[in-house]
Amino acid sequence: MLGLMKHFAVGIVVFGVAFPTKAQVSFAPLVERLIPSVVNISTELQEEKDSPDVMNNLLFSSPDGRAALGSGFIISEDGYIATNKHVIDQADKISVITADGKVYEAELVGTDDKTDIAVIKIEIDKKLQPVEFGNSDKIRVGDWILAIGNPFGLGSSVTAGIISAKSRDIADGPYDDYLQTDASINQGNSGGPMFDTEGKLIGINTVIFSQTGNSSGVGFALPSEQAEWVIDQLKKNGRVERRWLGLEIKPAEMADGRKGLSISAVKDAALAIANKLQAGDVILAYDGEKADSAKNFALYVSKLAAGKTVNLVIWRGGREFSVKAKTALMPAEVPQQETIEPHSFPEGEYYEALGLTLDGLKVVKVDAQSEAAVKGVKAGDVIQKINGMPIYLTEELIRQIKEADLSGEPLRFDFAGAGGDAYFVELAASADQ
């Protein structure tokens, strides 16, 4: 094992595999080195808030406005900090508490919807200690990790665990490639760093899957190999500029067993024509790499420079040929939720079927006997996505509930919690299910 991981030579042998009787001595020296790079983040929204539910909002209530608590980490000596977008979303005021307990007001530099990353900046008269980025591609299932954050607003704390799985697609975005961990990640840990045992950042703690709203041993972190590029773009430009080829692609398998990516639709006709590509083509390789993952292909293309040529191997009409395809700037993002005027959710069967009372997409009350209450949905939480797709209007919410009620299929809801966390749950769309 790396860094502080030390094992005794004597172990128990089962089926030829030696299991150590004792693991690492202590993470303390590593934690002492890392804590100065981690910050706590609090935000304020100037909106009226209902009287707090003591059980649900004890740590996050505010008499005159909505407050959220999260985490972040320092990325430069001069005060740039990275966190999750949902931690600072719509905030009127962002405050950062550094490891020495000092509080600084932060300015928003930029956000990225597709990866839920934000970069903020504080003005400070001393050099800060930035994290060192590691290579998340090299982390293995079973390797130890440390998660540092601000659970329940209590201040910086550390949890340890292992990588439980890699490349998890949780329908959270187009580039889902999450690291899964069993380390405790709770409300307020969002935006905090995940470190390997060398003290290098290998992920950003972003989402938990929970039946209660608290850690259930299934947490997800955005890998550093994805995050570092996005953070660098936000720091330099305040936005992320991705490239594309104007295509919609999906996995395909050739008659001879070879895997590829089928062009199922053309999104930018002019770009496709210029690149001599058309629907029905199968991409077999790109710049020497096998085209066996639509996600990896999209990620690769998105990071290329404007006008960069991608060497494609295409199958069309029973033969292979090569194409030098040029990328273009991906069209602008869908308008963000805060730019859309909220609609009042209608009283009646729709919210009652979910056990929720909503104001727009914000939960204002949860039926104590409902499935939503059992699974940890709380007043103050905001619906962000349904079945992995961003949602902005209550009309769309109603349509989805109607369709799910007819099909009998549950709906997956992604929430931004009032405490700065992000989580998702499945809820039946009909009260009798």
C-alpha positions in Angstrom: 0.0 0.0 0.0 1.0 3.6 -0.4 2.1 6.4 1.9 1.1 5.5 5.5 -0.2 2.1 4.7 2.0 -0.4 6.7 1.3 -4.1 7.2 2.7 -6.7 9.5 4.3 -9.7 7.8 2.3 -12.2 9.8 -1.2 -12.8 8.4 -4.0 -15.4 8.0 -3.8 -17.5 4.8 -7.1 -18.4 3.2 -7.1 -20.2 -0.2 -3.5 -19.0 -0.8 -4.3 -15.3 -0.1 -2.6 -13.6 2.9 -4.8 -11.3 4.8 -2.9 -8.9 7.2 -3.9 -9.0 10.8 -3.4 -5.3 11.2 -3.7 -2.4 8.7 -2.2 1.1 8.6 -1.0 2.6 11.9 -2.6 6.0 11.6 -3.8 8.6 9.1 -3.0 11.4 11.5 0.3 12.7 9.9 -1.4 12.8 6.5 -4.5 14.5 7.8 -2.4 17.2 9.5 -0.8 17.9 6.2 -4.1 18.1 4.2 -6.4 20.0 6.6 -4.9 23.5 5.6 -6.0 22.8 2.0 -9.7 22.2 2.9 -12.3 25.0 3.6 -15.8 25.2 4.9 -18.3 27.1 2.8 -21.6 28.7 3.9 -24.0 30.6 1.7 -27.0 32.9 2.3 -30.1 33.4 0.1 -32.2 36.5 0.8 -35.6 34.8 0.8 -38.2 34.3 3.4 -38.0 31.0 5.2 -40.7 29.1 7.0 -40.3 28.3 10.7 -37.7 25.6 10.8 -38.5 21.9 11.6 -36.2 21.4 14.6 -35.4 17.8 13.7 -34.7 18.4 10.1 -33.2 21.9 10.2 -31.4 22.1 13.6 -28.0 22.9 12.1 -29.1 24.8 8.9 -31.9 27.0 10.0 -31.8 30.8 9.7 -34.5 33.2 10.9 -34.2 35.7 8.1 -32.9 33.7 5.1 -31.9 30.4 3.7 -28.5 29.0 4.6 -26.5 26.2 3.1 -23.3 24.6 4.4 -20.8 22.8 2.3 -17.1 22.2 1.7 -14.3 23.1 -0.7 -10.6 22.9 -1.3 -7.9 25.4 -2.2 -6.5 25.2 -5.8 -4.1 28.1 -5.8 -1.9 30.1 -3.3 -3.8 33.3 -4.2 -7.2 32.3 -3.0 -9.0 30.3 -5.7 -11.2 27.5 -4.3 -13.2 24.7 -5.9 -16.5 23.2 -4.7 -19.7 21.8 -6.1 -22.0 24.2 -8.0 -25.0 23.1 -6.0 -23.2 24.3 -2.8 -23.2 27.9 -3.9 -26.1 27.9 -6.4 -28.2 31.1 -6.3 -26.3 32.3 -3.2 -26.5 36.0 -2.5 -23.5 35.7 -0.2 -20.7 33.1 -0.1 -18.5 32.8 3.0 -15.3 30.7 3.3 -13.9 29.5 6.6 -10.2 28.5 6.3 -8.5 25.9 8.5 -7.3 28.6 10.9 -10.9 29.7 11.6 -10.8 32.9 9.7 -13.8 33.9 7.6 -13.6 35.5 4.1 -16.3 36.6 1.7 -15.9 34.9 -1.7 -16.7 36.0 -5.2 -18.1 33.5 -7.8 -15.6 32.9 -10.6 -17.6 30.4 -12.7 -19.7 27.2 -12.7 -20.2 24.2 -14.9 -23.6 22.5 -15.0 -22.4 19.3 -16.7 -20.0 18.3 -13.8 -21.5 20.3 -10.9 -18.3 22.2 -10.3 -17.8 25.8 -9.2 -14.8 28.0 -8.6 -14.8 30.9 -6.1 -12.2 33.4 -5.1 -11.2 35.0 -1.8 -8.9 38.0 -1.3 -6.2 37.1 1.2 -2.9 38.6 2.1 -1.0 35.4 2.6 -0.2 32.3 0.6 -2.6 29.4 0.9 -1.8 25.7 0.6 -3.4 24.3 -2.6 -4.2 20.6 -3.0 -2.0 18.5 -5.3 -4.1 16.7 -8.0 -3.6 13.0 -8.4 -4.5 10.5 -11.1 -7.9 9.1 -10.4 -7.5 6.6 -13.3 -4.8 4.8 -11.3 -6.8 4.4 -8.1 -8.0 0.9 -7.6 -11.2 -0.7 -6.2 -10.2 -1.6 -2.6 -7.6 1.3 -2.2 -7.9 3.4 0.9 -9.1 7.0 0.6 -9.8 10.0 2.9 -12.8 12.3 2.7 -12.6 15.7 4.4 -15.5 18.0 4.7 -18.0 19.9 6.8 -20.7 17.3 7.8 -23.8 18.8 9.4 -22.0 22.2 9.7 -19.9 20.9 12.6 -16.6 22.0 11.0 -13.8 20.1 9.2 -13.8 16.4 9.9 -12.2 13.4 8.3 -13.6 10.0 7.3 -11.7 7.0 5.8 -12.9 4.2 3.5 -12.1 2.4 0.4 -13.0 2.8 -3.3 -16.0 0.5 -3.7 -16.3 0.9 -7.5 -15.2 3.0 -10.4 -16.9 4.4 -13.5 -20.3 4.6 -12.0 -23.0 6.1 -14.2 -25.7 7.4 -11.9 -27.6 9.4 -14.6 -26.4 12.7 -13.1 -24.9 14.1 -16.2 -23.6 13.4 -19.7 -20.1 12.6 -18.5 -20.9 10.4 -15.4 -17.8 8.5 -14.4 -18.0 8.6 -10.6 -15.8 6.9 -8.0 -17.9 5.1 -5.4 -16.8 4.9 -1.8 -18.0 3.5 1.5 -16.4 6.4 3.5 -19.1 8.4 5.4 -20.2 11.3 3.3 -23.1 13.3 4.9 -24.9 16.6 4.5 -22.3 19.4 4.2 -19.6 17.2 2.7 -20.6 18.2 -0.8 -17.7 19.9 -2.6 -15.1 18.5 -0.3 -12.0 16.7 -1.4 -11.3 12.9 -1.6 -7.6 12.1 -1.2 -5.5 9.0 -1.8 -3.0 7.7 0.8 -0.3 9.9 -0.8 -2.3 13.0 0.0 -3.2 13.7 -3.6 -6.7 14.7 -4.6 -8.5 12.0 -6.6 -12.1 13.2 -6.4 -14.7 15.7 -5.3 -17.4 14.4 -3.0 -20.6 15.2 -4.8 -23.6 12.8 -4.3 -24.9 10.3 -1.9 -27.5 7.6 -2.4 -29.5 7.5 0.8 -32.8 6.1 2.2 -32.5 8.5 5.2 -30.8 11.6 3.9 -27.6 10.6 5.7 -24.7 8.4 4.7 -25.6 4.8 3.9 -22.1 3.8 2.8 -22.7 4.7 -0.9 -21.1 8.0 -1.8 -20.0 9.3 -5.2 -17.0 11.5 -6.1 -16.3 13.2 -9.4 -12.8 11.8 -10.4 -9.9 14.2 -10.6 -9.1 13.4 -14.2 -12.4 15.0 -15.1 -12.5 17.7 -12.5 -9.0 19.1 -13.0 -9.6 20.2 -16.6 -13.0 21.8 -15.7 -11.5 23.6 -12.7 -8.6 24.9 -14.8 -11.1 26.2 -17.5 -13.3 27.9 -14.8 -10.3 29.5 -13.1 -8.9 30.9 -16.4 -12.1 31.8 -18.3 -15.0 31.7 -15.8 -16.7 29.2 -18.0 -16.1 25.8 -19.7 -15.8 25.7 -23.5 -16.3 22.2 -24.8 -16.0 20.9 -28.4 -18.1 18.5 -30.3 -18.6 16.9 -33.8 -22.3 17.7 -33.9 -23.3 14.0 -33.6 -25.5 11.8 -31.4 -23.8 8.5 -30.9 -24.6 5.2 -29.2 -22.8 1.9 -28.7 -22.8 -0.6 -31.6 -21.5 -4.1 -32.4 -20.4 -5.2 -35.8 -21.3 -8.5 -37.4 -17.8 -9.7 -36.8 -18.0 -8.9 -33.0 -16.1 -5.6 -33.2 -17.4 -2.8 -31.0 -17.9 0.8 -32.2 -20.1 3.9 -31.9 -23.0 4.3 -34.3 -24.0 7.8 -35.4 -27.7 7.7 -34.5 -28.5 11.3 -35.4 -26.8 14.5 -36.7 -27.2 17.5 -34.4 -25.2 20.0 -36.5 -25.8 19.3 -40.2 -23.3 21.8 -41.5 -20.5 20.4 -39.3 -21.4 16.8 -40.2 -21.4 17.6 -43.9 -18.1 19.4 -43.6 -16.6 16.4 -41.9 -18.3 14.0 -44.4 -20.1 12.1 -41.7 -23.7 10.9 -41.7 -26.3 9.0 -39.6 -25.7 5.3 -39.8 -21.9 5.5 -39.9 -20.1 3.5 -37.3 -17.0 5.0 -35.6 -14.5 2.2 -35.0 -11.5 4.3 -33.7 -10.5 7.8 -33.0 -6.8 9.1 -32.8 -5.7 5.5 -32.4 -8.1 4.6 -29.6 -10.8 2.0 -29.9 -14.3 3.6 -30.0 -15.9 1.2 -27.5 -17.3 3.9 -25.1 -19.6 6.7 -26.0 -18.8 8.5 -22.8 -15.0 8.3 -23.3 -15.3 9.5 -26.9 -17.5 12.5 -25.9 -15.1 13.4 -23.0 -12.1 13.1 -25.4 -13.6 15.3 -28.0 -15.0 17.9 -25.5 -11.5 18.7 -24.3 -9.9 19.3 -27.7 -8.9 22.7 -28.9 -11.1 24.6 -31.4 -10.6 23.4 -34.9 -8.6 20.4 -33.7 -8.7 17.5 -36.2 -9.7 14.1 -35.0 -8.6 11.1 -37.0 -11.6 8.7 -37.3 -11.9 5.2 -38.7 -15.4 4.9 -40.1 -17.4 1.9 -41.3 -20.0 2.6 -44.0 -21.5 0.5 -46.7 -19.4 -2.6 -45.9 -16.0 -0.9 -45.9 -13.6 1.0 -43.7 -12.2 4.4 -44.4 -10.5 7.3 -42.6 -11.9 10.8 -41.9 -10.2 13.8 -40.6 -13.0 15.5 -38.6 -12.7 19.0 -37.2 -14.3 19.9 -33.9 -16.5 23.0 -33.2 -17.6 24.9 -30.1 -20.5 23.1 -28.4 -23.7 25.1 -28.3 -24.5 27.1 -25.2 -25.9 25.4 -22.1 -29.6 25.1 -21.4 -30.6 28.2 -19.4 -29.9 27.7 -15.7 -32.8 27.2 -13.2 -32.3 30.6 -11.5 -33.1 32.4 -14.8 -36.6 30.9 -15.0 -39.5 32.4 -13.1 -40.8 29.9 -10.6 -44.4 28.6 -11.1 -46.7 27.8 -8.2 -47.2 24.0 -7.9 -51.0 23.2 -8.2 -52.7 21.8 -5.2 -54.1 18.3 -5.7 -53.3 14.8 -6.8 -49.8 15.3 -8.2 -47.9 16.5 -5.1 -50.1 14.3 -2.9 -49.0 11.2 -4.9 -45.4 12.0 -3.9 -46.2 13.0 -0.3 -44.8 16.5 -1.0 -46.0 20.0 -0.9 -44.0 22.2 -3.3 -43.5 25.9 -4.0 -42.1 25.8 -7.5 -39.6 23.0 -7.3 -38.8 23.6 -3.6 -40.2 21.2 -1.0 -42.0 23.1 1.7 -43.6 20.2 3.5 -43.2 16.4 3.6 -46.0 14.0 4.6 -44.6 12.2 7.6 -46.2 8.9 6.5 -45.0 9.1 2.9 -42.2 7.2 1.1 -40.5 10.5 0.6 -40.2 11.1 4.4 -38.9 7.6 4.9 -36.2 8.2 2.3 -35.0 11.4 3.9 -36.6 14.2 1.7 -36.9 17.3 3.8 -38.5 20.7 3.7 -36.1 23.2 2.0 -34.8 20.6 -0.5 -35.1 21.5 -4.2 -35.8 19.1 -7.1 -32.9 19.4 -9.6 -33.5 16.5 -12.0 -36.0 13.7 -12.7 -34.7 10.5 -14.2 -31.3 12.1 -14.7 -32.6 15.1 -16.7 -32.5 18.7 -15.4 -36.0 20.1 -14.6 -36.9 23.8 -14.5 -40.7 24.0 -14.7 -43.4 22.4 -12.6 -45.4 21.7 -15.7 -42.7 19.2 -16.7 -42.8 17.7 -13.2 -46.5 17.2 -13.5 -46.1 15.5 -16.9 -43.4 13.2 -15.6 -45.6 12.2 -12.6 -48.6 11.5 -14.9 -46.5 9.3 -17.2 -45.0 7.4 -14.3 -48.4 6.9 -12.7 -49.6 5.3 -15.9 -46.5 3.1 -16.4 -46.2 2.1 -12.8 -42.5 2.9 -12.9 -40.9 4.9 -10.0 -39.3 8.2 -10.6 -35.7 9.0 -9.7 -35.5 12.5 -8.1 -32.2 14.4 -7.7 -32.4 16.9 -4.8 -30.2 19.8 -3.8 -30.6 19.6 0.0 -31.1 22.7 2.2 -27.9 21.7 4.0 -25.8 22.0 0.8 -25.8 18.3 0.1 -26.9 16.5 -3.1 -28.7 13.2 -3.1 -31.1 11.1 -5.1 -34.0 8.8 -4.3 -36.6 6.8 -6.1 -40.3 7.6 -5.4 -43.4 5.9 -6.6 -45.6 8.3 -8.5 -48.9 6.9 -7.2 -50.0 6.8 -3.6 -51.3 3.3 -3.9 -47.9 1.8 -5.1 
